[in-house]
Amino acid sequence: MKISVGLYGTNAHQIALALVQGFNKHYGLFRETCRQAKVRFESGDWLGVHRAVRERIRFYDDRVDECVERLRSEFDAGSIDDATWQQVKLLYIGLLLNHKQPELAETFFNSVTTKILHRTYFHNDFIFVRPAVSTEYIESDGEPTYRCYYSHADGLCGVVRQIFLDFQWQRGFTDLDRDVGYIYRGIERFLGSMPAREVNFQIQVLSSAFYRNKAAYVIGKCINGQHEYPFAVPVLHDDQGGLYLDTILLDAWRISLLFSLSRAYFMVEMDAPAGYVQFLRSIMPGKPRSELYTMLGLGKQGKTMFFRDLIYHLHHSEDDFIIAPGIRGMVMLVFTLPSYPYVFKIIKDVFGPSKEVDHETVKRKYMMVKQVDRVGRMADTLEFSNAAFPVKRFSEELMAELHSLAPSTFEIDGDTIVIKHLYIERRMEPLNIHLEKMERSNNVEGLEHAIREYGSAIRELAQANIFPGDMLWKNFGMTRYGRVVFYDYDEIEYMTDCNFRAIPPAPDFETEMSGEVWYSVARNDIFPEEFATFLLASPVLRKVFHKYHKDLLSPRFWQAAQEKIRNGHVEDFFPYPQELRFCNSMQESG
């Protein structure tokens, strides 16, 4: 029987309260994990850092499922009528008016209700298609979003010193005065000279450090009259057990690279996330809000904002979704919208004959990518269920491919195509296409850079406990910043689950020349000597690869990387060039 209540009926009010309580529980747990990031950094618990990243990924879905179960058991949610659901949404909005995370709470509402309602209800009467509560100028109840510093008697160096002391890390700096001197000289080199300070001179620093891997990043900007200068300073541990400042990043584009989706998410303790995003946007105006929320660990909010942006773009464009250029994949059907810088991936129903995977295995591999340190070498993906698009925007060729290779993954509902499971990631140039262009144009420098980057990507992934599996050029892409990134995950494995072997010698000449395998091969056996066979057919590519990365063709490199991982070693990965590090100045002065 349908439940019907008045506008301020008990049922609607109690349901709205239950939804807010469910979100508050989620964000409380999320925030506590981020708060503990400071403790893990202070104690150097690097394995704990990676464990916390994996565990945090599950928080959201667990709380959503809890809330759905509560609504079903306490309120028979499946039988609630339309009028009551509309009342619930209105009352929920009222409960968010003084909330510190209203945008996240709206997304939580959507996540819960879309598990209960049919997709025909996915419009603004029942869920938050558009945001209802403003996130402008939300003030934190505790520490402000950012702290302001002014240079008076202590001078600029004294102020910079105080900025780092105010984070109150329970581990001392080895030589903070030395590091502050490096910062001062770094700013001077970047600007050419220290400019005269205007009447309006202040330094604004986000109150929480940004914790990731083995670093804490201090992020802020210096305001000098009408000029603003963003900065980011990584704080690391040294061999003596103290802290030190590793460099200062002053280019907005370099700071933007810290927030690349090819890297692990940050842990940041925030009362009002919208304030942090607004501040970050002021120093990285080209970075979409969706990506900033995602990099702050708020992936569901990032997805919500991304899809709103995409739908808005579809309303203001006319081009069609088409099959993505390049070699067709054996597992994923990939398409793109030329006017939008992303690719869309669907798991096929029919895989290539060499692929021994199924839908669930592929989904598990893509989830694995979110839980590991991507070290700037793996493209992050946004995962969607029941994503609806106008069917008229799909080209005839693409629709034919969908019907032929993935008929179970979509359905047509009137003028809408609903894709049941979809991955979206930033578009980049496939490495095989990039290499062909470099060879055709005889661009030796560009070719060397691409091969060097490709090998570096494989090395860094191995050191982060990831074996790419299928290492063909087509599974890697070249980013707009000239970095090679891996993006095909159906064969990835943990390094520690692989068995790297040398090919044993053949028992005799005839056996060796027969073309038949004369040795046993288990499922996770990998023979690095074979990489050259399918990668280095081109003499030009082979010569460059051997110049920089010949050791990748031997099991010794892989076995050494495995041993380090098994011994609990966590590698250092720097999202900025080595030449920018202050340790170079230390060596020169030494």
N, C-alpha and C positions, 0 to 999 in steps of 0.2 A: 504494500500500500504506500502511496506517495505521502511524504511528510509536507505539510503546508503550515507555515507560521507567518505572523505579521512582521512588519519591517524591523521591529526591534524585538522579535521573538527570541525566546531563550535558546532554541536550537541554533539559530544563525549566529548568535553572539558566542555561544560555547564553542562552536566549530571554528569561528574566527580566532578565539583565544587559543584553542588547541593548535592551530596553525602557527600563531606567533610563538607559542611555547616551544613547538618543534623547531622552528628556526633559531630561537634564542639558545636552545641546547646545542644545536649544531655550531653556531658561531662561538659559543663559549668554549667548546672543545677545540675548535680551529684556532682560536686566539691563544689558548693555553699552550698548544703545541708550538705556535710561533714564539710565545714568550720563553719557552724552554730552549729555543734556538740559541739564545744568549748564553745559557748555561752550557750547552753542548760546545759552543765556540770557545768559551773560557776554559773548559776542561780538555779541549782537543779531542773530543769524542767523535771522530770522523765517521766511524762505522755507524754510530748512533744517528748522525746527520742523515745518512742514506736510508736508514731504517725509518726515520721520522717522515721523510719524503714519501716513501712507499705507503706508510700507514695513513698519512693525511689524505691521499687520493681517495680512500674508501669512506672517509667521514661523511661526505655529503650524501651519497646514495644510501648509506646505512640510516641516516636520520630521516631521509625522505621515506624510505620503506617503513620505518617506525611510525611516522606520522600517518601514512596511509593506513596502516594496520589499526591505529588508534581510531581514526575516523570511521573505519569499517565496523569495528567492534562496538564503539560507544554510540555511534550516530547512524549506523546502517547507511553509510555514505552512498552506496550504489542506488538507493531509493530516494534520495533527496531530490525535490522537484526544482525546476528552473528558477522559479521566483526566489527560493531560499538560497540557491547558489549566488544569485545576484546580490542578495542581502548580505551574504557572507563576505563577498568581495568589498562591498561598501563599508561594512563594519571593520574589515581588515585594514582598509585605507585609513580609517579613523585611528586605529591602534598604532599606525606608523607615523603619525604626524610629528612626534617628538623622538622618533627612533633614530639611532646613530648609523644604522645600516639599512635604510629603507629600500634601496635598489636591490640589495641582496635578498631581503625578505620578500619582495615582489617576485623575484625569480624562484625562490623556494615555494611560494604559493603556486606558481605555475607548475613546478616539478611535481608537487603532490596532486594537484587537481587534474592534471593531464593523465595521471595514472588511473583516475577514477572516471573521468568524463570521456565520452566518445569524441573523436577529432572534429566532428561537426560543431562542437562547442568551443573550438579553439579560436575565439574572436574576442574582442575587447569587452563584451558584456560579461564574460565569465572568467577570463584570465587577463593578465597584464600584457596585452599586445604592445601597448605603449606605456611608458612609466607614468604613474599617477602622482607620485610624491617627489618633489624637487630635492636634489642632492646638493644644491648650491649653499655654501656657507654653513655647513653643518659643523658645529663646535664640539670638540671632544669634552667629555665630562672630566677626564683626568688631564694627562699631559697634552699640550696643544699639538697639532699636526706638525708644526715646525717651530724651532727656536730661533730667535733673532739675536744677533751679536753686533756690537758697535765697537769701533776702535777708538779708545781714548788714551789713557795714560800708558797702558801696557803695549800700545802699538799693534801693528798687524800680526806680528809673530806671536805676541802674547795672547791675542784673541784666537788665533788658529790653534794654539796649544790648548786653550780652555775648551774649544769645541770637542776635542777628542777626549779630554778628561771627563767631560760631562756625560759620556756614555757609561761611565762607572763600571768598566770591565774589571772583574776580580782577577786580573792578571796584569802586571805592570808592563809599561813600555821599556824596552831595552835602552833606548836613547831618543826620547821624544823631541828634545831640543834639536838634535841632529836632523831628524826627519822633517821637523817644521822648517828648518833651513833649506832642505831639499825642495819642499813645497814652495817656499818663497822664490827660490831661484827658478823653479819650473814655471811658475806664473810669469816671472820676469822674462824668461826666454819666449814663452808663448805669445806674450803681448808686445815684445820688443823692448819694453821698459815698464816700470811701474807707473801707471797714470796717477796724476794728482787726484786726491780724494775729494769728491764733491760733498756738499752739505748733506745730501741724502746718500750716506754710505752705510750699508748694512750687509751682513751675511746671514742668510736664511738656511737652516739645516733641518732636514726631516728628523723628527725626534727619535724614531726607531732606526737602528742600523738594518741593512738588508743582508740577511745571512744566506749564504749558498756555498756548498762544498766546504772548503777550508778557509773561507774569507768572510769578513764583515765589511760591507761597503757603506761608507758615509756619503750621503748624497745631498747636495744643496746648490745654492747659487749666490753669487756676490752681486749686489746692486750698487752701482756707483753712478748716481744721477740718473740719466736716461738709459744707461748701459746695463745689461745683465750678462753675467758670465756663469754658465752652469759648471759644476764640477762633481767628480766622483773620486773618492779615495778608498782603495782597498786596504784593509788592515789584516795582517797575517801574523802567524807564529814564526819565530826564528828558532834556530837550533839550541839557543840558550834558555828557552822556555819563556821568553818575553814576547811582547807584541812590537810590531814595527809597521810603518806606513810604506807601502810598496811602490806607489806612484801617485800621480794626480792626473786624471783625465779631464781635459778642458774643451775638447771638441764635442759638440752636441752629437755628431754622428758616431763618435767612439762610445759615448755614454749610451746611445741608442743600441749599440751592439751588445751591451750588457743585458739588455732586455730582449734579445733575439729569442724567438720561439724555438730555436735549435739548441737552447740551453735549458738547464734545470730551472724550476721555479724558485723564487725567493721565499724565505720565511721572514715575515715582517709583522711586528706586533702593532696592530692598528685598532683604535676605537672607532674611527670614522674613515673607512677606506676611500670614500669619495674625495676626501680632502687630500689624501696621498696621490690619487690619480690626477686630481686637478693640478697639484704641484708638479708632478712629473710631466704633465702635458705642457706646462709653462716652459720647461727646458727641452722637451722633445715634442714640439707641436706636430710633427709629421707622423708620430706614432699613434695608431688608433687606440681609443679607450679600451676596446675589446682586448687588444693584446696586452695592455698594461694590467687590466684586471686579471688576465690569465697568468701573467708573470708574477703577480702577487699571490698566486696560489688559489685564486678565486675563479676557477675554470668555468663553472656553470654560468657565472655572470659574464665572463668573456664570451661564451657561446651565445647567450641571450643578446648581447649587444652586437655581436658579429652578424647574427641572422637578421636583426632589425636593419643594420646597415645594408645587407645584401638585398632585402626586400625593397628598401628605399631605392637602391641602385636599379633594380629591375623596373621600378616604376618610372625611372628617368633614363632608360636606355632602350634600344631596339634590337641589338644584335642577338643571335641565337646561341644556345649552348651547342658546342660541337665536340667531336672526338679530339682529344688532345694530340698535338703533333708529336712525332717520334715513334719509336718501336712499340708496338702494342704489347702490353703485359700479359702473362699467362694466367695470372690470378686476379688482377684488378682491372676493371673497365674504367678508364680514366677519361673524363671530359672536362671542358673548360668553357668559360665565357670570355671571349677575347677582350672585352672592355673591363674585366675585373681580374685583379692579379692573384687569382687562386685556382687550384685544380680540385676536382670533385672525383672521389674514388668509390666504386661499388665493387663488392666481392662478387665475382662471377659465379654462375651455377656450374659451368663447365670449365675445368682448369686444363692447362697444358699437360701433355702426357708425362712430362718429367717431374711434375709437382705432386708430392705426396702429402697434401694438406686438405683440410676441410674448413668450412666457414668458422667453426668455433676456434680452431687452431689459429686462423688468421686474426680473429678478434683478440685472442689471448696475446698474440705477438704485439699487436698495436697497443694494448694496455700495458704491456711490459715496457714499451718505449716511454710511457709517461712516468714510470716508476723508477727509471734509472737516471744516472747523470748523463745527459746527452752531450756534454762537453763541447757544445757548439757544432756538432757534426751530425746530428740527426734532426730532421724536420719534425716538429710537433704537429699533431693533427687535432682537429675539432671533430668530434664524433656526434652524429645526430641520428635520431630515430623518427620515422614518419615525417620527413621533411617534404613540404608541399611546394611545388613550383607550377607556374602556368605551362601547360603542355604545349601551347603554341610556340613557346620559346625554344623547344627542342628540335634540332634539325632532323630532317628525314633520315639521314645516315645514322645519326645517334640513336633515334628511335628503333631503327632496324637492328642495330647492335644490341640494344637493350632486350628486344624481343628474342634475339637469337642466342645471346650469351648469358643473360641474367633475368629471365622472365619471372622468377619467383621473388625478385627484390623490389618490385614496384607494382603499383596498380593505378589505373586511370579512374578518376572520380570526376565525372563531368568535364570541365575544362582544366582540371588540375591533375598533375602527376604526383603521386605520393611515393617517395622513395623510403623504403622501410629501414634501411641502414646505410649510412653515408659517412664518408670521411672527407674532410676538407683541409687542404694545406696550401701554404704559399706556393705560387708558381715560380719555377726557376728553369733555367735552360738545361736540358739533359746533357750530361757530360759528354756522351758520345757525339752529339750534334756540335757541341762546343769544340771538341778536338778536331772534328772534320773541318770546321771553319778555320781553325788555326793552321791545319795542314794545307788546305787549299790556298790560303793567303800567304803561306810560307812565313807565318808569324812564329819564329823560333822562341822568342821570349815568352809569348803567350802560351805556347805549347808546354814549355818547361814549367811555367808557373802552374798550369793545370795539373800536370803529372805530379809535381812536387806536392801540391795541395791534396790530390787524390791519395797518395801514399801517406801523407800526414794524417788525413782523416782516418784511414785504416789503423794506423798506429795508435792514435788517440782513443779510438773506439776499443781497441784491444786492451789498452791500459785501463779503460773504464769497465772492463769485463764484458764487452760486447763483440761477438764475432758476426760480421754482416751476413755470412752465408753466401748469397749470390753477389759476387763482387764485380759483375759486368759493369762497364762504363755507364750503360743506360740506366742503372739503378742509383746513380749519383747525379747531383745537379750542381750547377755553378750559380751562386747567389749574386745579387747585385753588388755585393761588397768584395767579390772575387774569392770567396771561400767555397770549397767543395763540401757538400752536405749529402748524406745518405738518406734515401726516402723510400726504399722498398723493403718491407719488414717481414714478409711471409716466411723467410728462412733464417731469421736472426736466432742466435743462441747465446747463452752465457758462455764466456770463454772457459769457465771452469767445468762446463758440461761437455767440452770438446776433447778429442784425443788427436793431437797433432803428431803425425808420423812421417818418417822418411820412407820413400819407396824402396823396399828391399831389392837387392840385386837379383836379376833373373838367374835361374839355375843353369841355363845354357843359352847360346846364341840364337838357336831356333825359336826358343820360347820368347825371347826378347823381341824378335822380329815378327812374331805371329800376330801381334796386335791384341792378343787376349790377355786379360788380367791374371797374373800368376800368384797373386797373394790374396789373403782373406781381407775383407773390408766390412767392418761393423758400421752401424747406423751413424754414429758420431765420429767416425774416423775422418780425418782431414789431412790431405797430402799437399802441403804448400808448393812443392815442386810443380804440381799440375796447374797452378795459377797462370804460369806463363803461356800454357797451351791455348787458353781461351781469351787471354788478355792481350798478349804481346805478339800477335800475328804481324803487325806492321813493324818493319825494321826501325822506322823513326821512333815510334813509341817505345820499342824495346830498348833502344839505346838510351833514351832519356830515363826510363824507369830504372835500368841497371845503374845509371849514374847516381841516383838518389835513394833507391829503395830495394836494392838487390837482396838485402837480408830478409825481406818479407817472403822470399821464395824458398826460405829454409825453415825447417821446423824449430830451429834453435831460438829464433826471435819469439815465436808464439809460446814455446815452452817456458822461456824466461819470464814472459809477461804473466803466464798462468801462475808461476811460482810466487811472484810478488803478490798477486791477488790473494792466493791461498795463505800467505803469511800475514795477511791483514794490512798490507801496504795500500794506502790511498794516494794516488798520484796527484801532483799539483797541475792544474790546468789554468792558464792565464788568458782571460778574454781580452787581451791587449798585447801589443808587440813586446818582445823581450827588451828591445832597445829603449823602451819608455820606463823601465824599472829603475828605481833609485839604486839598486845594488850595483848597476853599472858605474854610477858615480862613486860608490864606495870602493870598487876595485880600482878605478882610476886614481882616486886619492891615496889608496893603499900602495 
